[in-house]
Amino acid sequence: MKLIVGLGNPGPNYEKTRHNAGFMAIDRLASRHAPSAPARSRFNSLTFESRLDTAEGQESCLFMKPMTYMNRSGLAVADAVRFFKVNPTTDLFVIVDDLYIPCGSIRIRGDGGSGGHNGLADIERSLGTANYARCRVGIDQPTFAAGADYVLERFTEVQWAQVDPAITRAADAAEVWATKGLNAAMNKFNAPDAPPKPKREKPPAPPDPGSAGSGGAPAGSG
């Protein structure tokens, strides 16, 4: 069983807010793989279960939207991890918003700190480890509003035009992770942080003063 968890806050007041990028990615996965199945209430979450095709056969996946509010996301995740007896290092993939990544970008890692994100921090506390895969969806840094207020606001039209395809890519990345593994997902969806620097050509070596034609006296001359 693979657990794919999108973080967010429940309720109509939070729909399509920046903090709910993870929820939106799970909605896209559910529409692809469980379009007619109603969400089940399990593990303090709304869940959708499906099977994804792999090279070896099929992989069971549970798509989760924790209903605990962001700061208690770990409660839902830990319940599911214990129930299915899965290893978070290999069987858990969390989709989350990130202030420090620009809109339109996603970044996948196999472990790491919370980066100040309360949902990730609570998952780490509940599991006792930060060794689980996560996909961060960029939402830009706030220009004027405090971070806590900014993440609970809806995207601007300009931002949404960039974030909408990024959320789809996050859902795509979750599928690749579940069926082909973390490295395949990272290789396909992680853009390089910076373009490679062009190689600088070495300047030609100065002529040897003792060689013929260099303007100096021939070697061995008086």
CYANA upper distance limits for C-alpha pairs under 8 A (distance plus 0.5 A):
  1 MET  CA     59 GLU  CA      7.29
  1 MET  CA     60 SER  CA      5.46
  1 MET  CA     61 CYS  CA      6.05
  1 MET  CA     62 LEU  CA      7.72
  1 MET  CA     84 PHE  CA      7.66
  1 MET  CA     86 VAL  CA      7.65
  1 MET  CA     91 ASP  CA      7.47
  2 LYS  CA     59 GLU  CA      7.88
  2 LYS  CA     60 SER  CA      6.76
  2 LYS  CA     61 CYS  CA      5.17
  2 LYS  CA     62 LEU  CA      6.77
  2 LYS  CA     86 VAL  CA      8.43
  2 LYS  CA     91 ASP  CA      5.31
  2 LYS  CA     92 LEU  CA      6.68
  2 LYS  CA     93 PHE  CA      8.40
  2 LYS  CA    178 ALA  CA      7.00
  3 LEU  CA     61 CYS  CA      6.39
  3 LEU  CA     62 LEU  CA      5.53
  3 LEU  CA     63 PHE  CA      6.78
  3 LEU  CA     64 MET  CA      7.84
  3 LEU  CA     80 ALA  CA      8.46
  3 LEU  CA     81 VAL  CA      8.50
  3 LEU  CA     91 ASP  CA      6.55
  3 LEU  CA     92 LEU  CA      5.41
  3 LEU  CA     93 PHE  CA      6.76
  4 ILE  CA     26 ILE  CA      8.40
  4 ILE  CA     61 CYS  CA      7.58
  4 ILE  CA     62 LEU  CA      6.61
  4 ILE  CA     63 PHE  CA      5.40
  4 ILE  CA     64 MET  CA      6.68
  4 ILE  CA     92 LEU  CA      6.62
  4 ILE  CA     93 PHE  CA      5.37
  4 ILE  CA     94 VAL  CA      6.45
  4 ILE  CA     95 ILE  CA      8.16
  4 ILE  CA    174 ALA  CA      7.52
  5 VAL  CA     22 GLY  CA      8.02
  5 VAL  CA     26 ILE  CA      7.77
  5 VAL  CA     63 PHE  CA      6.39
  5 VAL  CA     64 MET  CA      5.14
  5 VAL  CA     65 LYS  CA      6.62
  5 VAL  CA     66 PRO  CA      8.18
  5 VAL  CA     77 VAL  CA      8.22
  5 VAL  CA     92 LEU  CA      8.15
  5 VAL  CA     93 PHE  CA      6.70
  5 VAL  CA     94 VAL  CA      5.24
  5 VAL  CA     95 ILE  CA      6.62
  6 GLY  CA     21 ALA  CA      8.11
  6 GLY  CA     22 GLY  CA      4.34
  6 GLY  CA     23 PHE  CA      5.37
  6 GLY  CA     24 MET  CA      8.15
  6 GLY  CA     25 ALA  CA      7.16
  6 GLY  CA     26 ILE  CA      6.23
  6 GLY  CA     63 PHE  CA      8.31
  6 GLY  CA     64 MET  CA      6.76
  6 GLY  CA     65 LYS  CA      5.99
  6 GLY  CA     66 PRO  CA      8.07
  6 GLY  CA     94 VAL  CA      6.29
  6 GLY  CA     95 ILE  CA      5.15
  6 GLY  CA     96 VAL  CA      6.74
  7 LEU  CA     19 HIS  CA      8.30
  7 LEU  CA     20 ASN  CA      6.95
  7 LEU  CA     21 ALA  CA      7.87
  7 LEU  CA     22 GLY  CA      5.15
  7 LEU  CA     23 PHE  CA      6.18
  7 LEU  CA     65 LYS  CA      6.79
  7 LEU  CA     66 PRO  CA      7.09
  7 LEU  CA     70 MET  CA      7.08
  7 LEU  CA     73 SER  CA      7.65
  7 LEU  CA     94 VAL  CA      7.84
  7 LEU  CA     95 ILE  CA      6.82
  7 LEU  CA     96 VAL  CA      6.05
  7 LEU  CA    119 GLY  CA      7.52
  8 GLY  CA     19 HIS  CA      6.21
  8 GLY  CA     20 ASN  CA      4.67
  8 GLY  CA     21 ALA  CA      7.48
  8 GLY  CA     22 GLY  CA      6.53
  8 GLY  CA     23 PHE  CA      6.03
  8 GLY  CA     65 LYS  CA      7.77
  8 GLY  CA     66 PRO  CA      7.78
  8 GLY  CA     69 TYR  CA      7.20
  8 GLY  CA     70 MET  CA      6.08
  8 GLY  CA     96 VAL  CA      8.31
  9 ASN  CA     14 TYR  CA      6.63
  9 ASN  CA     19 HIS  CA      7.90
  9 ASN  CA     20 ASN  CA      6.88
  9 ASN  CA     66 PRO  CA      8.35
  9 ASN  CA     67 MET  CA      7.24
  9 ASN  CA     68 THR  CA      8.00
  9 ASN  CA     69 TYR  CA      5.19
  9 ASN  CA     70 MET  CA      6.12
 10 PRO  CA     14 TYR  CA      7.05
 10 PRO  CA     15 GLU  CA      8.25
 10 PRO  CA     66 PRO  CA      8.47
 10 PRO  CA     67 MET  CA      6.09
 10 PRO  CA     68 THR  CA      8.22
 10 PRO  CA     69 TYR  CA      6.92
 11 GLY  CA     15 GLU  CA      7.34
 14 TYR  CA     20 ASN  CA      7.63
 14 TYR  CA    152 LEU  CA      7.30
 14 TYR  CA    153 GLU  CA      8.48
 15 GLU  CA     20 ASN  CA      7.41
 16 LYS  CA     20 ASN  CA      6.60
 16 LYS  CA     21 ALA  CA      7.78
 16 LYS  CA     24 MET  CA      7.94
 16 LYS  CA    154 ARG  CA      6.40
 16 LYS  CA    155 PHE  CA      7.95
 17 THR  CA     21 ALA  CA      7.85
 17 THR  CA    151 VAL  CA      7.27
 17 THR  CA    152 LEU  CA      5.99
 17 THR  CA    153 GLU  CA      5.63
 17 THR  CA    154 ARG  CA      4.56
 17 THR  CA    155 PHE  CA      6.89
 18 ARG  CA     97 ASP  CA      7.47
 18 ARG  CA    139 ILE  CA      6.97
 18 ARG  CA    150 TYR  CA      8.17
 18 ARG  CA    151 VAL  CA      5.41
 18 ARG  CA    152 LEU  CA      6.58
 18 ARG  CA    153 GLU  CA      6.70
 18 ARG  CA    154 ARG  CA      6.23
 18 ARG  CA    155 PHE  CA      6.59
 19 HIS  CA     96 VAL  CA      8.26
 19 HIS  CA     97 ASP  CA      6.36
 19 HIS  CA    151 VAL  CA      5.49
 19 HIS  CA    152 LEU  CA      6.42
 20 ASN  CA     24 MET  CA      6.95
 20 ASN  CA     96 VAL  CA      8.29
 20 ASN  CA     97 ASP  CA      7.70
 21 ALA  CA     25 ALA  CA      6.91
 21 ALA  CA     95 ILE  CA      8.25
 21 ALA  CA     96 VAL  CA      6.84
 21 ALA  CA     97 ASP  CA      6.12
 21 ALA  CA    137 VAL  CA      7.46
 21 ALA  CA    167 ILE  CA      7.34
 22 GLY  CA     26 ILE  CA      6.94
 22 GLY  CA     94 VAL  CA      8.43
 22 GLY  CA     95 ILE  CA      5.36
 22 GLY  CA     96 VAL  CA      5.34
 22 GLY  CA     97 ASP  CA      7.07
 22 GLY  CA    137 VAL  CA      8.43
 22 GLY  CA    167 ILE  CA      8.44
 23 PHE  CA     27 ASP  CA      6.78
 23 PHE  CA     65 LYS  CA      6.50
 24 MET  CA     28 ARG  CA      6.95
 24 MET  CA    167 ILE  CA      7.52
 25 ALA  CA     29 LEU  CA      6.94
 25 ALA  CA     95 ILE  CA      7.95
 25 ALA  CA    167 ILE  CA      5.96
 25 ALA  CA    168 THR  CA      7.03
 25 ALA  CA    170 ALA  CA      6.96
 25 ALA  CA    171 ALA  CA      5.80
 26 ILE  CA     30 ALA  CA      6.58
 26 ILE  CA     63 PHE  CA      6.84
 26 ILE  CA     64 MET  CA      7.54
 26 ILE  CA     65 LYS  CA      7.58
 26 ILE  CA    171 ALA  CA      7.49
 27 ASP  CA     31 SER  CA      6.63
 28 ARG  CA     32 ARG  CA      6.85
 28 ARG  CA    168 THR  CA      7.62
 28 ARG  CA    171 ALA  CA      7.21
 29 LEU  CA     33 HIS  CA      6.60
 29 LEU  CA     34 ALA  CA      8.33
 29 LEU  CA     63 PHE  CA      8.09
 29 LEU  CA    171 ALA  CA      6.51
 30 ALA  CA     34 ALA  CA      5.45
 30 ALA  CA     35 PRO  CA      6.60
 30 ALA  CA     48 PHE  CA      6.92
 30 ALA  CA     63 PHE  CA      7.75
 31 SER  CA     35 PRO  CA      4.95
 33 HIS  CA     50 SER  CA      6.65
 33 HIS  CA     51 ARG  CA      8.28
 34 ALA  CA     48 PHE  CA      7.25
 34 ALA  CA     49 GLU  CA      7.68
 34 ALA  CA     50 SER  CA      6.93
 37 ALA  CA     48 PHE  CA      7.90
 38 PRO  CA     48 PHE  CA      8.04
 39 ALA  CA     46 LEU  CA      6.14
 39 ALA  CA     47 THR  CA      5.85
 39 ALA  CA     48 PHE  CA      5.99
 40 ARG  CA     45 SER  CA      8.49
 40 ARG  CA     46 LEU  CA      6.05
 40 ARG  CA     47 THR  CA      5.64
 40 ARG  CA     48 PHE  CA      7.04
 41 SER  CA     45 SER  CA      6.15
 41 SER  CA     46 LEU  CA      5.35
 41 SER  CA     47 THR  CA      6.76
 42 ARG  CA     46 LEU  CA      6.85
 42 ARG  CA     47 THR  CA      6.96
 43 PHE  CA     66 PRO  CA      8.33
 43 PHE  CA     76 ALA  CA      5.71
 43 PHE  CA     77 VAL  CA      7.99
 43 PHE  CA     79 ASP  CA      6.14
 43 PHE  CA     80 ALA  CA      6.37
 44 ASN  CA     66 PRO  CA      6.51
 44 ASN  CA     67 MET  CA      6.26
 44 ASN  CA     68 THR  CA      6.94
 44 ASN  CA     75 LEU  CA      8.19
 44 ASN  CA     76 ALA  CA      5.77
 45 SER  CA     64 MET  CA      6.62
 45 SER  CA     65 LYS  CA      5.77
 45 SER  CA     66 PRO  CA      4.55
 45 SER  CA     67 MET  CA      5.41
 45 SER  CA     68 THR  CA      7.90
 45 SER  CA     76 ALA  CA      6.91
 46 LEU  CA     64 MET  CA      6.37
 46 LEU  CA     65 LYS  CA      5.67
 46 LEU  CA     66 PRO  CA      6.92
 46 LEU  CA     67 MET  CA      7.43
 47 THR  CA     62 LEU  CA      7.09
 47 THR  CA     63 PHE  CA      5.99
 47 THR  CA     64 MET  CA      5.12
 47 THR  CA     65 LYS  CA      6.90
 48 PHE  CA     62 LEU  CA      6.29
 48 PHE  CA     63 PHE  CA      5.58
 48 PHE  CA     64 MET  CA      7.22
 49 GLU  CA     60 SER  CA      7.90
 49 GLU  CA     61 CYS  CA      6.28
 49 GLU  CA     62 LEU  CA      5.04
 49 GLU  CA     63 PHE  CA      6.69
 50 SER  CA     60 SER  CA      6.45
 50 SER  CA     61 CYS  CA      5.89
 50 SER  CA     62 LEU  CA      7.06
 51 ARG  CA     58 GLN  CA      6.44
 51 ARG  CA     59 GLU  CA      5.79
 51 ARG  CA     60 SER  CA      4.91
 51 ARG  CA     61 CYS  CA      6.25
 52 LEU  CA     58 GLN  CA      5.87
 52 LEU  CA     59 GLU  CA      5.65
 52 LEU  CA     60 SER  CA      7.02
 52 LEU  CA     61 CYS  CA      7.64
 52 LEU  CA    175 GLU  CA      8.15
 52 LEU  CA    178 ALA  CA      8.23
 52 LEU  CA    179 THR  CA      7.33
 53 ASP  CA     57 GLY  CA      6.40
 53 ASP  CA     58 GLN  CA      4.93
 53 ASP  CA     59 GLU  CA      6.86
 53 ASP  CA    179 THR  CA      7.28
 54 THR  CA     58 GLN  CA      5.78
 54 THR  CA     59 GLU  CA      7.14
 54 THR  CA    179 THR  CA      5.50
 54 THR  CA    180 LYS  CA      7.57
 55 ALA  CA    179 THR  CA      8.19
 59 GLU  CA    178 ALA  CA      7.78
 59 GLU  CA    179 THR  CA      7.38
 61 CYS  CA    178 ALA  CA      8.20
 66 PRO  CA     70 MET  CA      8.46
 66 PRO  CA     73 SER  CA      6.61
 66 PRO  CA     76 ALA  CA      6.32
 66 PRO  CA     77 VAL  CA      8.19
 67 MET  CA     73 SER  CA      8.43
 67 MET  CA     76 ALA  CA      8.40
 68 THR  CA     72 ARG  CA      5.97
 68 THR  CA     73 SER  CA      6.45
 68 THR  CA     75 LEU  CA      8.00
 68 THR  CA     76 ALA  CA      7.60
 69 TYR  CA     73 SER  CA      7.01
 70 MET  CA    118 ASN  CA      7.32
 70 MET  CA    119 GLY  CA      5.58
 71 ASN  CA    118 ASN  CA      5.86
 71 ASN  CA    119 GLY  CA      5.64
 71 ASN  CA    122 ASP  CA      6.86
 72 ARG  CA     76 ALA  CA      8.15
 72 ARG  CA    119 GLY  CA      7.26
 72 ARG  CA    122 ASP  CA      6.58
 72 ARG  CA    123 ILE  CA      8.41
 73 SER  CA     77 VAL  CA      6.98
 73 SER  CA    119 GLY  CA      5.96
 73 SER  CA    120 LEU  CA      8.18
 73 SER  CA    122 ASP  CA      6.65
 73 SER  CA    123 ILE  CA      6.59
 74 GLY  CA     78 ALA  CA      6.28
 74 GLY  CA    119 GLY  CA      7.64
 74 GLY  CA    120 LEU  CA      8.23
 74 GLY  CA    122 ASP  CA      5.36
 74 GLY  CA    123 ILE  CA      4.21
 74 GLY  CA    124 GLU  CA      7.64
 74 GLY  CA    125 ARG  CA      7.66
 74 GLY  CA    126 SER  CA      5.69
 74 GLY  CA    127 LEU  CA      7.81
 75 LEU  CA     79 ASP  CA      6.75
 75 LEU  CA    122 ASP  CA      8.41
 75 LEU  CA    123 ILE  CA      7.89
 75 LEU  CA    126 SER  CA      7.07
 76 ALA  CA     80 ALA  CA      7.01
 77 VAL  CA     81 VAL  CA      6.68
 77 VAL  CA    123 ILE  CA      7.30
 78 ALA  CA     82 ARG  CA      6.58
 78 ALA  CA    123 ILE  CA      7.91
 78 ALA  CA    126 SER  CA      6.59
 78 ALA  CA    127 LEU  CA      6.51
 79 ASP  CA     83 PHE  CA      6.64
 80 ALA  CA     84 PHE  CA      6.66
 81 VAL  CA     85 LYS  CA      6.16
 81 VAL  CA     86 VAL  CA      5.96
 81 VAL  CA     87 ASN  CA      7.84
 81 VAL  CA     88 PRO  CA      7.67
 82 ARG  CA     86 VAL  CA      7.51
 86 VAL  CA     91 ASP  CA      6.63
 87 ASN  CA     91 ASP  CA      6.05
 87 ASN  CA     92 LEU  CA      7.90
 88 PRO  CA     92 LEU  CA      5.30
 88 PRO  CA    131 ASN  CA      7.38
 88 PRO  CA    132 TYR  CA      5.75
 89 THR  CA    110 GLY  CA      8.14
 89 THR  CA    131 ASN  CA      5.71
 89 THR  CA    132 TYR  CA      4.94
 89 THR  CA    133 ALA  CA      7.40
 90 THR  CA    132 TYR  CA      7.45
 90 THR  CA    133 ALA  CA      8.23
 91 ASP  CA    132 TYR  CA      8.33
 92 LEU  CA    132 TYR  CA      6.39
 92 LEU  CA    133 ALA  CA      6.72
 93 PHE  CA    132 TYR  CA      7.14
 93 PHE  CA    133 ALA  CA      5.31
 93 PHE  CA    134 ARG  CA      5.84
 93 PHE  CA    135 CYS  CA      7.87
 93 PHE  CA    174 ALA  CA      7.55
 93 PHE  CA    177 TRP  CA      8.41
 94 VAL  CA    132 TYR  CA      8.44
 94 VAL  CA    133 ALA  CA      6.88
 94 VAL  CA    134 ARG  CA      5.02
 94 VAL  CA    135 CYS  CA      6.62
 95 ILE  CA    134 ARG  CA      6.29
 95 ILE  CA    135 CYS  CA      5.27
 95 ILE  CA    136 ARG  CA      6.52
 95 ILE  CA    137 VAL  CA      7.86
 95 ILE  CA    170 ALA  CA      7.76
 96 VAL  CA    134 ARG  CA      7.88
 96 VAL  CA    135 CYS  CA      6.78
 96 VAL  CA    136 ARG  CA      5.55
 96 VAL  CA    137 VAL  CA      6.55
 97 ASP  CA    136 ARG  CA      5.98
 97 ASP  CA    137 VAL  CA      5.20
 97 ASP  CA    138 GLY  CA      6.49
 97 ASP  CA    139 ILE  CA      6.91
 98 ASP  CA    117 HIS  CA      8.15
 98 ASP  CA    136 ARG  CA      6.16
 98 ASP  CA    137 VAL  CA      6.17
 98 ASP  CA    138 GLY  CA      5.46
 98 ASP  CA    139 ILE  CA      6.34
 98 ASP  CA    140 ASP  CA      8.03
 99 LEU  CA    138 GLY  CA      6.69
 99 LEU  CA    139 ILE  CA      5.89
 99 LEU  CA    140 ASP  CA      5.65
 99 LEU  CA    141 GLN  CA      5.45
 99 LEU  CA    142 PRO  CA      8.31
100 TYR  CA    138 GLY  CA      7.32
100 TYR  CA    139 ILE  CA      8.10
100 TYR  CA    140 ASP  CA      6.73
100 TYR  CA    141 GLN  CA      6.55
101 ILE  CA    105 SER  CA      7.10
101 ILE  CA    106 ILE  CA      7.96
101 ILE  CA    136 ARG  CA      8.39
101 ILE  CA    137 VAL  CA      7.67
101 ILE  CA    138 GLY  CA      4.72
101 ILE  CA    139 ILE  CA      6.95
101 ILE  CA    140 ASP  CA      6.38
101 ILE  CA    141 GLN  CA      8.26
102 PRO  CA    138 GLY  CA      5.30
102 PRO  CA    139 ILE  CA      6.33
102 PRO  CA    140 ASP  CA      5.04
102 PRO  CA    141 GLN  CA      8.06
103 CYS  CA    137 VAL  CA      8.01
103 CYS  CA    138 GLY  CA      5.11
103 CYS  CA    139 ILE  CA      5.17
103 CYS  CA    140 ASP  CA      5.86
103 CYS  CA    159 GLN  CA      6.77
103 CYS  CA    162 GLN  CA      6.28
103 CYS  CA    163 VAL  CA      6.02
103 CYS  CA    166 ALA  CA      8.34
104 GLY  CA    137 VAL  CA      8.17
104 GLY  CA    138 GLY  CA      6.80
104 GLY  CA    139 ILE  CA      8.28
104 GLY  CA    159 GLN  CA      8.49
104 GLY  CA    162 GLN  CA      5.01
104 GLY  CA    163 VAL  CA      5.32
104 GLY  CA    164 ASP  CA      8.25
104 GLY  CA    165 PRO  CA      7.55
104 GLY  CA    166 ALA  CA      5.58
105 SER  CA    137 VAL  CA      6.78
105 SER  CA    138 GLY  CA      5.89
105 SER  CA    163 VAL  CA      8.28
105 SER  CA    166 ALA  CA      6.59
106 ILE  CA    135 CYS  CA      7.14
106 ILE  CA    136 ARG  CA      5.93
106 ILE  CA    137 VAL  CA      5.10
106 ILE  CA    138 GLY  CA      6.42
106 ILE  CA    166 ALA  CA      6.99
106 ILE  CA    169 ARG  CA      8.24
106 ILE  CA    170 ALA  CA      7.35
106 ILE  CA    189 PHE  CA      7.91
106 ILE  CA    190 ASN  CA      7.39
107 ARG  CA    135 CYS  CA      6.07
107 ARG  CA    136 ARG  CA      5.68
107 ARG  CA    137 VAL  CA      7.32
107 ARG  CA    186 MET  CA      8.39
107 ARG  CA    189 PHE  CA      7.82
107 ARG  CA    190 ASN  CA      5.94
107 ARG  CA    191 ALA  CA      8.09
108 ILE  CA    133 ALA  CA      7.70
108 ILE  CA    134 ARG  CA      6.24
108 ILE  CA    135 CYS  CA      4.89
108 ILE  CA    136 ARG  CA      6.87
108 ILE  CA    185 ALA  CA      8.04
108 ILE  CA    186 MET  CA      6.26
108 ILE  CA    189 PHE  CA      8.02
108 ILE  CA    190 ASN  CA      6.83
109 ARG  CA    133 ALA  CA      6.15
109 ARG  CA    134 ARG  CA      6.12
109 ARG  CA    135 CYS  CA      7.15
109 ARG  CA    186 MET  CA      7.73
110 GLY  CA    131 ASN  CA      7.05
110 GLY  CA    132 TYR  CA      6.09
110 GLY  CA    133 ALA  CA      4.56
110 GLY  CA    134 ARG  CA      6.92
110 GLY  CA    182 LEU  CA      7.54
111 ASP  CA    130 ALA  CA      6.13
111 ASP  CA    131 ASN  CA      4.93
111 ASP  CA    132 TYR  CA      5.67
111 ASP  CA    133 ALA  CA      6.19
111 ASP  CA    134 ARG  CA      7.67
112 GLY  CA    130 ALA  CA      6.37
112 GLY  CA    131 ASN  CA      7.37
113 GLY  CA    120 LEU  CA      8.47
113 GLY  CA    121 ALA  CA      8.20
113 GLY  CA    130 ALA  CA      6.94
114 SER  CA    118 ASN  CA      7.81
114 SER  CA    119 GLY  CA      8.50
114 SER  CA    120 LEU  CA      5.58
114 SER  CA    121 ALA  CA      5.64
114 SER  CA    124 GLU  CA      8.39
116 GLY  CA    121 ALA  CA      7.86
117 HIS  CA    121 ALA  CA      6.68
118 ASN  CA    122 ASP  CA      6.63
119 GLY  CA    123 ILE  CA      6.86
120 LEU  CA    124 GLU  CA      6.70
121 ALA  CA    125 ARG  CA      6.77
122 ASP  CA    126 SER  CA      6.58
123 ILE  CA    127 LEU  CA      6.51
124 GLU  CA    128 GLY  CA      6.03
124 GLU  CA    129 THR  CA      5.70
124 GLU  CA    130 ALA  CA      5.70
125 ARG  CA    129 THR  CA      7.66
133 ALA  CA    182 LEU  CA      7.96
135 CYS  CA    170 ALA  CA      7.24
137 VAL  CA    163 VAL  CA      8.42
137 VAL  CA    166 ALA  CA      7.40
137 VAL  CA    167 ILE  CA      7.46
137 VAL  CA    170 ALA  CA      7.73
138 GLY  CA    163 VAL  CA      8.01
139 ILE  CA    159 GLN  CA      8.22
139 ILE  CA    163 VAL  CA      7.78
141 GLN  CA    147 GLY  CA      8.28
142 PRO  CA    146 ALA  CA      7.41
142 PRO  CA    147 GLY  CA      6.88
142 PRO  CA    150 TYR  CA      6.72
145 ALA  CA    149 ASP  CA      6.76
145 ALA  CA    150 TYR  CA      6.11
146 ALA  CA    150 TYR  CA      6.48
147 GLY  CA    151 VAL  CA      6.71
148 ALA  CA    152 LEU  CA      7.42
149 ASP  CA    153 GLU  CA      7.20
155 PHE  CA    159 GLN  CA      6.20
155 PHE  CA    160 TRP  CA      6.07
156 THR  CA    160 TRP  CA      6.52
157 GLU  CA    161 ALA  CA      6.80
158 VAL  CA    162 GLN  CA      7.41
159 GLN  CA    163 VAL  CA      6.51
160 TRP  CA    164 ASP  CA      6.10
161 ALA  CA    165 PRO  CA      8.01
162 GLN  CA    166 ALA  CA      7.26
163 VAL  CA    167 ILE  CA      6.60
164 ASP  CA    168 THR  CA      7.13
165 PRO  CA    169 ARG  CA      6.76
166 ALA  CA    170 ALA  CA      6.69
167 ILE  CA    171 ALA  CA      6.89
168 THR  CA    172 ASP  CA      6.74
169 ARG  CA    173 ALA  CA      6.48
169 ARG  CA    189 PHE  CA      8.14
170 ALA  CA    174 ALA  CA      6.77
171 ALA  CA    175 GLU  CA      7.02
172 ASP  CA    176 VAL  CA      6.93
173 ALA  CA    177 TRP  CA      6.57
173 ALA  CA    185 ALA  CA      6.06
173 ALA  CA    189 PHE  CA      7.19
174 ALA  CA    178 ALA  CA      6.65
174 ALA  CA    185 ALA  CA      8.13
175 GLU  CA    179 THR  CA      6.67
176 VAL  CA    180 LYS  CA      5.86
176 VAL  CA    181 GLY  CA      7.09
176 VAL  CA    182 LEU  CA      8.32
176 VAL  CA    184 ALA  CA      7.32
176 VAL  CA    185 ALA  CA      5.94
177 TRP  CA    181 GLY  CA      4.87
177 TRP  CA    182 LEU  CA      5.47
177 TRP  CA    183 ASN  CA      8.33
177 TRP  CA    184 ALA  CA      7.34
177 TRP  CA    185 ALA  CA      5.76
178 ALA  CA    182 LEU  CA      8.47
180 LYS  CA    184 ALA  CA      6.53
180 LYS  CA    185 ALA  CA      8.00
181 GLY  CA    185 ALA  CA      7.03
182 LEU  CA    186 MET  CA      6.66
183 ASN  CA    187 ASN  CA      6.47
184 ALA  CA    188 LYS  CA      6.65
185 ALA  CA    189 PHE  CA      6.46
185 ALA  CA    190 ASN  CA      8.31
186 MET  CA    190 ASN  CA      5.71
207 PRO  CA    211 SER  CA      8.05
207 PRO  CA    214 SER  CA      6.97
208 ASP  CA    214 SER  CA      7.43
209 PRO  CA    214 SER  CA      6.32
209 PRO  CA    215 GLY  CA      7.80
209 PRO  CA    216 GLY  CA      6.06
209 PRO  CA    217 ALA  CA      8.43
210 GLY  CA    214 SER  CA      7.70
210 GLY  CA    216 GLY  CA      6.73
210 GLY  CA    217 ALA  CA      7.17
210 GLY  CA    218 PRO  CA      6.56
210 GLY  CA    219 ALA  CA      5.91
211 SER  CA    216 GLY  CA      8.03
211 SER  CA    218 PRO  CA      7.08
211 SER  CA    219 ALA  CA      7.38
212 ALA  CA    216 GLY  CA      8.04
212 ALA  CA    217 ALA  CA      8.34
212 ALA  CA    218 PRO  CA      6.38
212 ALA  CA    219 ALA  CA      8.37
217 ALA  CA    221 SER  CA      7.13
